[in-house]
């Protein structure tokens, strides 16, 4: 589902999509922190940007194939906490709760995710 650059970013940062996650999705910039990568990956789920999800998944743990469920509509992201993952760190953890709707109703995915930074770019590793 495409989002206009001047629309509110799905990650709920308060910025527009173009100024927030859109620039990461387009490859104009890389996420500077683990939390920003988490937010941009959430927005990629919202927009169905499989290429971005694969590109930001660490090669060591990346699945061979990734297919998104077209019936799931993500609508809210809450960042519950972060450990490290700043601009000068090489590892980080982000705990979040992402809410969705599907054919059976509403639900949520609660996860604590691990991230690493290599050669200046953050990557999602796995869930703790």
N, C-alpha and C positions, 0 to 999 in steps of 0.2 A: 504494500500500500504506500504509494509515494506521498511525501509530505512537502509542502511548499517551504522555502527557506524562511519566510516571514511568519510561519505558524509557530505556535508554542512547541518547544521541544518535548517529545514524549517522556524524556527522563525526568521531567518536572524540575529542572534546574532553575527555571524562571527566565531562561534565555530563549531566543528564537532557535529553531532547528538549524538554520544556516550558520548562526554564530556559535552553536553548541555542537551537537553530535553530527550534524550534516557535513561539517568540514572534515571530520575524521572519516566518515563513510566515503566521502569523495576522494580521500587520500591527500587532501590539501595540508593536513597536519596530522601528528600522532598525539594520542592522549598523553598528557604530561604526568598523570598520576594513575595509580591503580583504580581509584574511585571513578575518575573520569572515563577510564576504559570500561569499567563495569557499567556506567551509565550509557556509554555509547553502544555497548553490546546489547543492553536492554532495548535501546532504541532500534537496533538492527533487528531484534525479534519483532518489534512493533511493525517495522517497515518491510519485513521479509527479506532483509539483505543478507542472504546466506554467504555471499562472497566475503563480506566484512567479517562475519562470525568465524569463518574458516581462516581468514588472513590473520585474525587476532587470537587464534587458539594456538597454544604452544605446539610445535611439531611433534614433540615427544608424546603428547596425550591427545592430539587431534584425531577425531574419527576419520576413517577413510571416506565416509559419505555423511552428509548432513541434509536431512529433509525436515522442514518445518511443518507443523500441523496447521493447515489453512483454516481450520475451524476455531482455533484459539485466538482471542482478541485480548491482547495485553493492554491494561488501562491505568496501572499505577505502580510506581516504584518507590519503595521506602528504603533508604540506606540506614541500617540500624547501628552500624559501627565500622570503624576501620582500624587496622593495626599496621603501622608503617605504610609503605606504598606511596610515599611522597616523592617529590621531584629528585631528591638525592638518594633515595633508597633503590635497592635492586630486588626487593621482595615486598609483598604486601598481602594483606587479607582484608576482604570486604564482606561484611554480613549484610544481607538484604532480604526484603520480602517483596515479591513481585505478584501483583494481582491480575487475574484474567477472568474472562468469560468464555464458555464454550456451550455446546448444545445441552449439556446437563445442568448448567448454572454457573455460579461464580466459584472461584477457588484461588489458592495462592501457592506460590513456590517460595519456601524459605530456604536460604542457602548461605553457607559461609564459603566463599571462593578464595582460592589462592592464585596469586599473580606473580610473575617475575619480569624483570626488565633486562633485556639483552640488546646490546648495540643501540641503546637509546630508545627502544620501543618496548612497551608493556605488552605482555601476553597473558591470557587466561590459561591456567594450568589445570585445575580441577577443583572439585568441591571437597571440603574437609569433612 
